[in-house]
């Protein structure tokens, strides 16, 4: 049985409505004004309010607006002698379901009450459905996020394993890929690239020399100058790395990074001789980081040239061989922000 609060300062009308509701099978509680109605609302739950507009003290519209805010599951029907379209429109705008004009008929009151209660239940069911749907979406989103985090950790673990495999064959460049990844990621961050792109560049940096698994270890670790034939063999490592990685669907263009990290802006790089416009940004950033780290580190065929010499190379050839923006940022990181190659 629905509970209905009747608010009207006219006692005969109030009693009449209460009697109509009782005959209709509803449980009614009567209040003489909004002040009394507010006290009743704090003690009892109602499905519907039937309320007059003009009452001493707080108006019926103000009371209904208060009730709609504090008790959102209560429906409201106005009962008034004021046949004013503008007033009726205002009542509807604040959430009133029905607008009954006095004098009224018993059947009209019961029909309006029944319609308001049915609409109220539909709205409650709809809110409940939306809340359940939102909760389900949140749960599935959280599960998807958890799966993505696990996948990302798995990808990173696989990439780290590949990197260690490459460096085990070439102890002189142990740590080279990690240092290139660190510097390339720092350049990407300083350039204002998104976290996802920067992360992808770091992942690409960790395995950019993967193709060196195809180079005989005696060439990689050979002291002194290497021959032209040996250098041509070494120059195949970007293509080999690309061929290994191209079928793996990483979230980032890692295969292209590996293939293009030795390409140069003027097209003088290898293996494809691509001009700058055809080199992806990630590979241009890796190219700068790779040159700086390689020149600053010891190699079997030469001692370290030092970071100053490496930065001089980047400064002289920025825009010609190396991406100008990535070069400027790299120079700023070392000269102004104290970046260090561990």
Secondary structure, DSSP 8 states (H G I E B T S, - for coil): --EEEEE-S-HHHHHHHHHHHHHTT-EEEEESSHHHHHHHHHH---SEEEE-SS-SSS-HHHHHHHHHHH-TT-EEEEEES---HHHHHHHHHTT--EEEESS--HHHHHHHHHHHHHHHHHHHHHHHHHHHHHHHHHHHHHHHHHHHHHHHHHHHHHHHHHHHHHHHH-GGGTTHHHHHHHHHHHHHHHTT--HHHHHHHHHHHHTTTGGGGGS-HHHHT--S---HHHHHHHTTHHHHHHHHHTTS--SS-HHHHHHHTT--TBS--SSS--BGGGS-HHHHHHHHHHHHHHHHS-BTTB----HHHHHHHHHHHBTTTB-HHHHHHHHHHHHTS-----
